[in-house]
Amino acid sequence: MEPSDLARDTAVTRLESAPGWFTAHLSPAWDFRTPSGGVLMTVAMRAMRAELGDPDFRPVSANTHFCSPVPAGPLEIRVEVLRHGKAAAQVRAQLSSTKVPGPGLEVSATFGRDRDGVHLLDSAPPDVPGPADAPPMERLAGIDLEHRPAFFQNFDTRLAQGHAWWGSDWTPGEARIARWFRYLVPQTLPGGLLDPLALPPIADTMPPALHQKLGPGHAPFHAPSLDLTVHFLEDTRSPWLLTAVHARHARAGFASADVEIWDDERRLVAFATQTMMLRRIPPSGPLVGA
């Protein structure tokens, strides 16, 4: 399967006859079981950016609530600009499938212009191997490439911290995992900076951190997103991004996790949090390598 282009697959088209309305057509190349919630978030944010129509406004933060599964295919997005000031703008968008009735997801986002102010970093990346030294995921023992989700066919992914959770010969530890991601089709803006709207898809990859604590032999589950919040922190030109995930808590069928996204020059590019719903996987078995 050839890698797909996120920018092309999440492009939106304005409906001139309906102010604030956009359409898109999402390829199944970004599916887990259904399309990645982070990719759908990117679609909605592209419509937001188009509605603002100001390239000096960059995404600062965004929160998405996932209301119901959205299949690949035709989408519609309704955008409302809540406030458009000189320094910041708040925007809301609703995205749904044209094939399935009902709401799909809603995003609330802040966009802003760069301004003078303090600049600090009070965090450090985990002490893990760089992308050149971390093993590629597809070479790990026992991975089932035939049944690996389509989403991962679009990346070079490398395991920097944690275990191949689908295996049976490993010892559980902290609920942490770190992976390097590189888009096989580069997602850069004119000038060479990474498109910040390429960050939500890799932020929405937190569930394997839970496996690291539960250990092998635990009943398999999948963890659809209920919400995803992303803070867009720094620009980068690096193609390699490290997702350092910590699943802090799980109870009564729900779990919470957060992720720091670093580039390979120790810049903290983004921070995200997520709430997941835990569901047991039927006896037919899990998708391997997620």
Residue pairs with C-beta under 8 A, 6 or more apart in sequence:
1 29
1 150
1 153
3 29
3 153
3 154
3 155
3 183
3 184
3 185
4 27
4 29
4 30
4 153
4 154
4 185
5 185
6 30
6 39
6 42
6 154
6 183
6 185
6 187
6 198
6 201
7 185
7 187
7 195
7 198
9 26
9 27
9 29
9 30
9 39
10 24
10 26
10 39
10 42
10 43
10 46
10 197
11 24
11 46
12 22
12 23
12 24
12 43
12 46
12 47
12 50
12 77
13 22
13 23
13 24
14 21
14 22
14 50
15 21
15 22
15 23
20 51
20 78
20 79
20 80
21 76
21 77
21 78
21 79
22 47
22 50
22 51
22 76
22 77
22 78
22 79
23 74
23 75
23 76
23 77
23 98
24 43
24 46
24 47
24 74
24 75
24 76
24 77
25 73
25 74
25 75
26 35
26 39
26 40
26 43
26 72
26 73
26 75
27 72
28 35
28 72
28 150
29 150
29 151
29 153
29 154
30 36
30 39
30 72
30 150
30 151
30 154
30 201
31 72
31 149
31 150
31 151
32 149
32 151
32 222
32 287
32 290
33 149
33 222
33 287
34 69
34 70
34 71
34 72
35 70
35 71
35 72
36 151
36 201
36 204
37 64
37 66
37 105
37 204
37 224
37 225
37 228
38 200
38 201
38 202
38 203
38 204
38 205
38 228
39 151
39 200
39 201
39 204
40 64
40 66
40 70
40 75
40 95
40 104
40 105
41 62
41 64
41 105
41 107
41 200
41 204
41 228
41 230
42 197
42 198
42 200
42 201
43 75
43 77
43 95
44 64
44 77
44 93
44 94
44 95
44 105
44 107
45 59
45 62
45 93
45 107
45 109
45 197
45 200
46 197
47 77
47 79
47 93
47 95
48 79
48 91
48 93
48 107
48 109
48 111
49 57
49 59
49 111
49 197
50 79
51 79
51 81
51 91
52 81
52 84
52 89
52 91
52 111
54 89
56 113
56 114
57 89
57 111
57 112
57 113
58 111
58 112
58 113
58 114
58 196
58 232
59 109
59 110
59 111
59 196
59 197
59 230
59 232
60 88
60 109
60 110
60 111
60 112
60 231
60 232
61 109
61 110
61 229
61 230
61 231
61 232
62 107
62 108
62 109
62 110
62 200
62 229
62 230
62 232
63 107
63 108
63 109
63 227
63 228
63 229
64 105
64 106
64 107
64 200
64 225
64 227
64 228
64 229
65 105
65 106
65 226
65 227
66 104
66 105
66 224
66 225
66 226
66 227
66 228
67 102
67 103
67 104
67 105
67 106
68 100
68 102
68 103
68 104
69 100
69 104
69 224
70 95
70 96
70 97
70 100
70 104
70 105
71 97
71 99
71 100
73 97
73 98
73 99
74 97
74 98
74 99
75 95
75 96
75 97
75 98
75 104
76 95
76 96
76 98
77 93
77 94
77 95
78 93
78 94
79 91
79 92
79 93
80 91
80 92
80 93
81 89
81 90
81 91
82 89
82 90
82 91
82 92
83 89
83 90
86 113
87 112
87 113
87 115
88 110
88 111
88 112
88 113
89 110
89 111
89 112
90 108
90 109
90 110
91 108
91 109
91 110
91 111
92 106
92 107
92 108
92 109
93 106
93 107
93 109
94 103
94 104
94 105
94 106
94 107
95 104
95 105
95 106
95 107
96 102
96 103
96 104
96 105
97 104
121 268
123 260
123 268
124 266
125 242
125 244
125 260
125 262
125 266
125 268
126 160
126 161
126 176
126 178
126 242
126 244
128 134
128 160
128 161
128 178
128 242
128 244
129 160
130 180
130 240
130 264
131 158
131 160
131 180
131 182
131 240
131 264
134 158
134 159
134 160
134 180
135 158
135 159
136 156
136 157
136 158
137 143
137 152
137 157
137 158
137 159
137 179
137 289
138 145
138 148
138 157
138 289
140 159
140 164
140 167
140 289
141 164
141 167
142 164
142 166
142 167
142 288
143 164
143 166
143 288
143 289
144 166
144 288
144 289
145 289
147 287
147 288
148 287
148 288
148 289
148 290
149 287
149 289
149 290
151 201
152 289
152 290
154 183
154 184
154 185
155 181
155 182
155 183
155 184
155 202
156 180
156 181
156 182
156 184
157 179
157 180
157 181
157 182
158 179
158 180
159 177
159 178
159 179
160 178
160 179
160 180
160 242
161 176
161 177
161 178
161 244
162 176
162 177
162 178
162 208
162 209
162 212
163 170
163 212
164 170
165 208
165 211
165 212
165 216
166 286
166 288
166 289
167 216
168 216
168 217
169 216
170 215
170 216
171 215
172 212
172 213
172 214
172 215
172 216
173 212
173 213
174 212
174 213
174 246
175 209
175 210
175 212
175 213
175 246
175 247
175 248
175 257
176 209
176 212
176 244
176 245
176 246
176 247
177 208
177 209
177 211
177 212
177 245
178 242
178 243
178 244
178 245
179 205
179 242
179 243
180 240
180 241
180 242
180 264
181 202
181 205
181 240
181 241
181 242
181 243
182 239
182 240
182 241
183 198
183 239
186 239
187 194
187 195
187 198
188 194
188 195
188 237
189 195
192 237
193 235
193 236
193 237
194 235
194 236
194 237
194 238
194 239
194 241
194 269
196 232
196 235
196 270
199 230
199 232
199 241
199 261
199 269
199 270
199 272
200 228
200 230
200 272
202 241
202 243
202 261
203 228
203 230
203 243
203 259
203 261
203 270
203 272
203 274
204 225
204 228
204 272
204 274
205 243
205 245
205 259
205 290
206 223
206 245
206 247
206 257
206 258
206 259
206 274
206 276
207 222
207 223
207 247
207 255
207 257
207 276
207 290
208 245
208 290
209 245
209 246
209 247
209 257
210 223
210 247
210 250
210 255
210 257
210 278
211 218
212 247
213 247
219 280
220 280
220 281
220 285
220 286
221 278
221 279
221 280
221 281
222 278
222 279
222 281
222 286
222 287
223 255
223 276
223 277
223 278
223 279
224 276
224 277
224 279
225 274
225 275
225 276
226 254
226 274
226 275
226 276
226 277
227 274
227 275
228 272
228 273
228 274
229 272
229 273
229 274
230 270
230 271
230 272
231 270
231 271
231 272
232 269
232 270
233 268
233 269
233 270
233 271
234 263
234 267
234 268
234 269
234 270
235 269
236 263
236 265
236 267
236 269
238 263
238 264
238 265
238 267
240 263
240 264
241 261
241 262
241 263
241 269
242 261
242 262
242 263
242 264
243 259
243 260
243 261
244 259
244 260
244 261
244 262
245 257
245 258
245 259
246 257
246 258
246 259
247 255
247 256
247 257
248 256
248 257
248 258
249 255
249 256
250 256
250 278
253 277
253 278
253 279
254 275
254 276
254 277
254 278
255 275
255 276
255 278
256 273
256 274
256 275
256 276
257 273
257 274
257 276
258 271
258 272
258 273
258 274
259 271
259 272
259 273
259 274
260 268
260 270
260 271
261 268
261 269
261 270
261 271
261 272
262 268
262 269
263 269
